[in-house]
Amino acid sequence: MQILKQTGAGIQRLYDRHTSIRKPKIAEKVRHIIEDVQQKGDEAVIKYTRRFDKAKLSPKDLRVPENEISAAFQNITSDFVSSLKVVLSNVFLFYKKQNQKAARVRQDDGILLKENILPLDSVGIYVPAGTAPLVSSVYMSVIPAKVAGVKRIVIATPPDKNGHVNPYILAVANLLNVNEIYKMGGAQAIAALSLGTKSIPKVDKIIGPGNMYVTEAKRQLFGYVDIDMLAGPTELVIIANRYSNPNFIMADLEAQSEHLGGLSILVTTSKQLIKQIRKKVAKGYIIYAKNITEAIEITNKIAPEHLQILTNNPVSVAKNIRNAAAIFLGPYSPTALGDYAAGPSHVLPTLGTARFFSGIGISDFMKKSHIISYSKRALEKMKDPIEKIAKLEGLPKHYESVNARFQH
């Protein structure tokens, strides 16, 4: 592991890592793919699926048929299904405890102000496959959408070279009653979900992690649809002191390094811990802090996706953390628990965007309408303020539309 000083270019690059996400060459390639899908629809999706995933498909092959979804269970052990149901129960339990309470104001003179909170009509879930299927991304994205009340949930995931979707992804989707699944990945999948094709109706929002091409496509297509966030490689910061178990720290840092491009950082007040860990863990960074207050300050500047607090009093440390997407307290709450089983979704902001983004919740799958109802008497009391503001803004007919109600 590399030791970083608190002053210098190395640590500043950590603080500013969000600036490295956009690559001009990738942006140009993605722009071309999006334009191609916009103009040629299914034909373009099929072309890029053949080019990048080596799978030969026709338009009718893009959607996974019901019989293929059902057949997936033949390749799944009953033990896996039993374990999965325990995990799904945890995630459902957490999100059912979230609630969206609509604002409501009723005043004298016949004024009623309130909100209507409604689920989105449709959501697209992007599930990477690559070298291994990210099965957990299915339930960590689908369940909050289900609890929110979204009716149409769509999954897009790359096929293998034989044109098949991983059976574990299909089985999990089926257990969650999601049967609209498309064999497509990369920027072309994001474009198809955002713009729609003859075979693939567009969605209202796209959720889920992906590589740089997926992230860039989400950036360019924001506005055609809503997106969850622009995420980079996964991240972990561990705050530790002399009371922390070095074996736990090493195991957690190495687990993070399993991810391609994963970022692991140890922030510690213990020089002894640095000596123990520095040469035993190959990847990542170590930052020495004079005290816990300084460790907290450094962590808030990094604003990590995952933060583990392995000090002897993690609760008191956590009270001062302002910027971290998911915080794990104590020696028996490793990041892997949150990745797979604890309950809250592992779809989390990275690249320091935990300063202003949050992990996904049911509110991400909802929209609000403002309801405004005034009586004539209540409107009359607003005539004077409206007239002054409308004149100031050079929009006199706005006031006239109000005054017209009192001319007869």
Secondary structure by P-SEA (a helix, b strand, c coil): ccccccccaaaaaaaacccccccaaaaaaaaaaaaaaaccaaaaaaaaaaaccccccccccccccaaaaaaccccccaaaaaaaaaaaaaaaaaaaabbbbbbbbbbccbbbbbbbbbcccbbbbbbbbccccaaaaaaacaaaaaaacccbbbbbbbbcccccccaaaaaaaaaaccccccccccaaaaaaaacccccbbbbcbbbbbbcaaaaaaaaaacccccccccccccbbbbbbcccccaaaaaaaaaaaacccbbbbbbbcccaaaaaacccccccbbbbbbccaaaaaaaaaaacccbbbbccccaaaaaaacccccccccccccccccccccccccccccccccccccccccccccbbbbbbbbbcaaaaaaaaaaaaaaaaaaccaaaaaaaaccccc
